[in-house]
Amino acid sequence: MGRMPEQAASYFFFGSDEGAAAAAAQACYTELTAGDEGWGNEQIDGTAATVDEAREILRRTIGGLQMFNMFGGRKVVWLKGANFLADTPQGARSEAVQAGLEKLVSCLESLPEHTFFVLNAGEVDKRRSFFKRLNALCAAREFSKIDISKPGWEGELQMLVLDKAKPLGLLFDNAALDLFIHRVNESTRQVLNELNKLDVYLGAERRRVELRDVELMVPVSRSGVIFEISRAVEQGNCRRAVHLVNEQLARGEQAVSIMRAALVPTVRNRYCARLLMDTYKLDAGNYRAFESALQRLPAAARKLLPLKKDGTPNAYSLFSAAKSCGRLRADKARRDLLACAAADRQLVSGSADPRDLLHKLLVALTA
């Protein structure tokens, strides 16, 4: 967190990345209190399950702000993790909560001298007047989760992980970092939790995170299962792939969704990577060099490249596929692609048992 504006008396941290907002609020509170909790400072839990609880929290907060520090000097009130600023029944959708929030803002407009306020929250209903007033009155900062539906999210999440790992002295092997970003979600809080687990597991003697460490210590998130299925296919691990697919089917996932999210992209990218590596001698040893080589390909070859949602080449997914090609021959990669196409048609037509069809396909792909 950068140096705060000296004239600000109120600070507002919010957004979908609640962990990052909470960390910023903690840093702000520590700076305002100079690390000294003191008897005059106050921390108020902002978690409310009902409208009445939200109103009581707001009443306590306003009361704390209006009361001078009985010991003299600076007073800091921190409303922690307020969950009633979003458009929810117990939050900003309630007229009673809206009224309480308006009173809080009015209180902040005339704080006693040497009194400071810190607020951190998750999602906020930005349509409400209390938000607009808060945003104008406070030194405000929004923290948004990385959008994993947009192109380039892998690089953004890698940067976040490396930034949070640095203070712990943790270094990642390339394969370990790749697996880590696909196993965690985009929440800063979960990233920190998993890094702390790795920190304790490795101990003071070892600071480099290896692939086996991530495999052992970091659980697979629901969104990471697709990557795990793809990885099992790339490694030729049929047993692992079948196990993961069975888990997804048991959870109610449609077979055709598994096919198109995990298997088809993996097989297609491996086929394209194999052709490009054989024809243009692309080197999968370094991502930046690989990305630059893709940009120098002739127009006809660039038509083979997988695309992001914005229409630009998805170099990252092709690089991952190229790394996994190993001894995969072009004719085998082509047969795998045709097998996926045939299996997809059968799934759509409903002419075969989905589980049995996926199992047979996985055996063929990992052979």
C-alpha positions in Angstrom: 0.0 0.0 0.0 1.4 3.4 -1.0 1.5 6.4 1.4 -2.0 7.6 2.3 -3.2 11.2 1.7 -2.4 13.1 4.9 -5.6 15.1 4.7 -7.8 12.0 4.6 -9.7 11.1 7.7 -11.7 8.2 6.2 -10.5 5.2 4.1 -12.7 2.8 2.1 -11.4 -0.5 0.7 -13.8 -2.7 -1.2 -14.3 -5.1 -4.2 -14.8 -8.6 -5.2 -11.3 -9.6 -4.0 -12.2 -9.3 -0.3 -8.9 -10.7 0.8 -6.9 -7.9 -0.9 -9.3 -5.3 0.4 -9.0 -6.6 4.0 -5.2 -6.7 3.7 -5.1 -3.0 2.5 -7.4 -2.0 5.4 -5.2 -3.8 7.9 -2.1 -2.0 6.5 -4.0 1.3 6.7 -5.2 0.7 10.3 -1.6 -0.2 11.3 -0.3 2.9 9.8 -2.9 5.2 11.4 -2.4 3.6 14.8 1.4 3.5 14.3 1.1 -0.2 15.3 -0.2 0.6 18.7 -3.7 -0.8 19.3 -4.3 1.6 22.3 -7.4 1.7 24.5 -9.0 4.4 22.4 -9.0 2.6 19.1 -11.9 0.3 18.1 -12.4 -2.6 15.7 -15.9 -3.6 14.8 -16.9 -6.8 13.1 -19.0 -6.0 10.1 -20.5 -9.4 9.5 -24.3 -9.2 9.6 -26.8 -12.1 9.0 -30.0 -9.9 9.2 -31.1 -6.3 8.7 -31.3 -5.8 12.5 -27.7 -7.0 12.9 -26.5 -4.6 10.1 -28.4 -1.7 11.8 -26.8 -2.5 15.2 -23.3 -2.6 13.6 -23.9 0.8 12.0 -25.2 2.2 15.3 -22.1 1.0 17.2 -19.8 2.4 14.5 -21.4 5.8 14.5 -21.3 5.8 18.3 -17.6 4.9 18.3 -16.8 7.7 15.8 -18.7 10.3 17.8 -17.0 9.5 21.1 -13.6 11.1 21.7 -10.6 9.1 22.8 -11.0 9.2 26.6 -7.2 9.0 26.9 -6.7 11.9 24.5 -4.9 11.9 21.1 -5.8 10.0 18.0 -8.7 7.5 17.7 -9.1 5.0 14.9 -12.3 3.1 14.2 -12.1 0.1 11.8 -15.3 -1.4 10.5 -14.0 -4.8 9.3 -15.5 -6.9 6.5 -18.9 -5.2 6.2 -21.1 -7.5 4.2 -24.2 -5.4 4.0 -23.1 -2.9 1.3 -24.1 -5.2 -1.5 -27.4 -5.7 -3.2 -28.7 -8.3 -0.8 -31.9 -8.7 1.4 -29.9 -8.0 4.6 -27.8 -5.3 2.9 -28.3 -2.4 0.6 -31.6 -3.7 -0.8 -33.1 -2.9 2.6 -34.3 0.7 3.1 -33.4 0.5 6.8 -29.8 -0.5 6.0 -29.6 2.2 3.4 -30.8 4.8 5.9 -28.2 3.6 8.4 -25.4 3.8 5.8 -26.5 7.4 4.9 -26.3 8.3 8.6 -22.8 6.8 8.7 -21.7 8.9 5.8 -23.2 12.1 7.4 -21.2 11.2 10.5 -18.0 10.9 8.5 -18.6 14.4 7.1 -18.1 15.9 10.5 -15.7 13.7 12.4 -14.2 15.0 15.6 -10.6 16.2 15.4 -8.0 13.4 15.5 -10.6 10.7 14.7 -10.1 8.4 11.7 -12.3 5.8 10.1 -11.3 2.6 8.1 -13.9 0.5 6.2 -13.4 -2.7 4.2 -16.1 -4.5 2.4 -16.7 -7.0 -0.4 -19.1 -6.3 -3.2 -20.9 -2.9 -3.0 -24.1 -1.7 -4.7 -22.6 1.2 -6.6 -26.1 2.5 -7.6 -26.9 3.7 -4.1 -26.3 7.3 -3.0 -24.4 6.1 0.1 -21.7 4.6 -2.2 -21.3 7.7 -4.2 -21.0 9.8 -1.1 -18.5 7.4 0.5 -16.5 7.2 -2.7 -16.3 11.0 -2.8 -15.6 11.5 0.9 -13.1 8.7 1.6 -9.7 7.8 0.2 -11.3 4.9 -1.6 -9.7 1.9 -3.5 -11.4 -1.0 -5.3 -9.9 -4.5 -5.4 -11.3 -6.7 -8.2 -10.5 -10.4 -8.7 -8.7 -11.3 -11.8 -11.3 -12.2 -14.5 -10.4 -15.7 -15.5 -12.9 -15.5 -18.4 -10.7 -12.8 -20.1 -7.6 -13.5 -22.2 -4.3 -13.2 -20.4 -5.6 -14.1 -16.9 -2.8 -16.7 -16.5 -0.1 -14.0 -16.7 -2.0 -11.8 -14.3 -2.5 -14.6 -11.7 1.2 -15.6 -12.1 2.3 -12.1 -11.2 0.0 -12.0 -8.2 1.3 -15.3 -6.9 4.9 -14.3 -7.4 4.3 -10.9 -5.7 2.7 -12.6 -2.6 5.3 -15.4 -2.5 8.3 -12.9 -2.5 7.9 -11.8 1.2 7.8 -15.5 2.2 11.0 -16.1 0.3 9.3 -18.7 -1.9 10.5 -19.4 -5.5 8.6 -21.5 -8.0 9.7 -24.0 -10.6 7.9 -23.2 -13.9 5.8 -26.4 -13.8 4.9 -25.8 -10.2 3.8 -22.2 -10.8 1.7 -23.3 -13.8 -0.1 -26.0 -11.7 -0.5 -23.6 -8.7 -2.4 -21.0 -10.7 -4.7 -23.6 -12.2 -5.4 -25.2 -8.8 -6.2 -22.0 -6.8 -9.0 -19.6 -7.8 -8.5 -15.9 -8.4 -9.1 -14.9 -4.8 -6.1 -13.2 -3.1 -7.1 -14.7 0.2 -6.9 -18.3 -1.2 -3.6 -17.6 -2.9 -2.2 -16.3 0.4 -3.6 -19.3 2.3 -2.1 -21.8 -0.1 1.3 -20.0 -0.1 1.3 -20.0 3.7 0.7 -23.8 3.7 3.6 -24.3 1.3 5.8 -22.1 3.4 5.1 -24.2 6.5 5.4 -27.5 4.6 8.8 -26.6 3.0 10.3 -25.3 6.2 13.3 -23.0 6.6 15.7 -25.2 4.7 13.9 -25.4 1.4 12.5 -22.3 -0.4 11.9 -23.6 -3.9 8.4 -24.9 -4.7 8.5 -27.9 -6.9 5.7 -29.6 -8.9 5.3 -32.4 -6.3 4.9 -29.9 -3.5 1.9 -28.3 -5.3 0.4 -31.7 -6.1 0.6 -32.7 -2.5 -0.4 -29.5 -0.7 -2.7 -27.5 -2.9 -6.2 -28.9 -3.4 -7.9 -28.7 -6.8 -10.6 -26.1 -7.0 -13.7 -26.8 -9.0 -12.6 -24.6 -11.8 -9.2 -26.3 -11.8 -10.6 -29.8 -12.5 -10.7 -29.0 -16.3 -7.0 -28.3 -16.2 -6.3 -31.4 -14.2 -8.2 -33.6 -16.8 -6.2 -31.9 -19.6 -3.0 -32.4 -17.7 -3.7 -36.1 -17.1 -4.3 -36.6 -20.9 -1.1 -34.8 -21.7 0.8 -37.0 -19.3 -0.8 -40.2 -20.7 -2.2 -40.9 -17.2 -5.4 -42.7 -18.2 -6.3 -43.8 -14.6 -6.1 -40.2 -13.3 -8.1 -38.8 -16.3 -10.9 -41.4 -15.9 -11.1 -40.8 -12.1 -11.4 -37.0 -12.6 -14.1 -37.5 -15.4 -16.1 -39.8 -13.1 -16.0 -37.3 -10.3 -17.3 -34.6 -12.7 -20.1 -36.8 -14.0 -21.1 -37.8 -10.4 -21.4 -34.1 -9.6 -23.9 -33.7 -12.5 -21.6 -32.3 -15.1 -22.6 -33.1 -18.7 -20.3 -35.3 -20.7 -20.4 -33.0 -23.7 -19.3 -30.1 -21.5 -16.3 -32.1 -20.2 -15.5 -33.1 -23.8 -15.6 -29.5 -25.1 -13.9 -27.8 -22.1 -11.2 -30.3 -21.3 -10.6 -32.8 -24.1 -11.2 -31.1 -27.4 -9.0 -28.0 -26.7 -6.2 -30.2 -25.3 -6.1 -32.5 -28.3 -6.5 -29.6 -30.8 -3.7 -27.6 -29.3 -1.4 -30.6 -29.2 -2.0 -31.3 -32.9 -1.4 -27.6 -33.8 1.7 -27.5 -31.6 3.1 -30.6 -33.1 2.6 -29.4 -36.7 4.1 -26.0 -36.0 7.1 -27.5 -34.1 7.8 -30.0 -36.9 7.4 -27.4 -39.7 8.9 -24.3 -38.2 11.2 -25.8 -35.5 9.5 -23.9 -32.7 11.3 -24.3 -29.3 9.0 -24.9 -26.3 11.8 -24.3 -23.8 11.1 -20.7 -23.1 7.7 -19.0 -23.2 8.8 -15.5 -24.3 10.9 -17.0 -27.2 8.0 -19.2 -28.1 5.6 -16.3 -28.2 7.9 -14.2 -30.3 8.3 -17.1 -32.8 4.5 -17.4 -33.1 4.4 -13.7 -34.1 6.9 -14.3 -36.9 4.9 -17.2 -38.4 3.6 -16.7 -42.0 -0.1 -15.9 -42.4 -1.0 -19.4 -43.5 0.5 -20.9 -40.3 -1.1 -18.4 -38.0 -4.5 -19.7 -39.0 -3.7 -22.8 -37.0 -3.2 -20.8 -33.7 -5.9 -21.1 -31.0 -7.5 -17.7 -30.4 -8.5 -15.8 -27.3 -12.0 -14.3 -27.0 -10.7 -11.0 -28.4 -9.4 -12.8 -31.6 -5.7 -12.6 -30.8 -3.5 -15.8 -30.6 -3.6 -17.7 -27.3 0.2 -18.2 -27.0 0.0 -19.5 -23.5 -2.3 -22.5 -24.2 -0.3 -23.5 -27.3 3.0 -23.2 -25.3 1.6 -25.5 -22.6 0.5 -28.0 -25.3 3.9 -27.8 -27.0 5.7 -28.6 -23.7 3.6 -31.7 -23.4 4.1 -33.0 -26.9 7.3 -34.9 -26.1 7.5 -37.9 -28.5 3.9 -37.4 -29.8 3.9 -37.9 -33.5 1.9 -35.8 -35.9 -0.1 -38.8 -37.2 -1.0 -39.8 -33.6 -2.1 -36.2 -32.8 -4.3 -36.2 -35.9 -5.9 -39.5 -35.0 -6.6 -38.1 -31.5 -8.3 -35.1 -33.0 -10.5 -37.2 -35.3 -11.4 -39.5 -32.3 -12.6 -36.4 -30.4 -14.7 -35.2 -33.3 -16.3 -38.6 -33.6 -17.0 -38.9 -29.9 -18.5 -35.4 -29.8 -20.9 -36.3 -32.6 -22.0 -39.4 -30.7 -22.5 -37.5 -27.5 -24.7 -35.0 -29.3 -26.7 -37.6 -31.1 -27.2 -39.6 -27.9 -26.3 -42.9 -29.6 -23.9 -44.1 -26.9 -23.6 -44.2 -23.1 -21.7 -40.9 -22.2 -19.6 -42.4 -19.4 -18.6 -45.4 -21.5 -17.8 -43.2 -24.5 -15.6 -40.9 -22.5 -13.7 -43.8 -20.9 -13.0 -45.3 -24.4 -11.9 -42.0 -25.7 -9.5 -41.4 -22.8 -7.9 -44.8 -23.3 -7.3 -43.9 -26.9 -5.9 -40.5 -26.2 -3.5 -41.7 -23.5 -2.3 -44.8 -25.3 
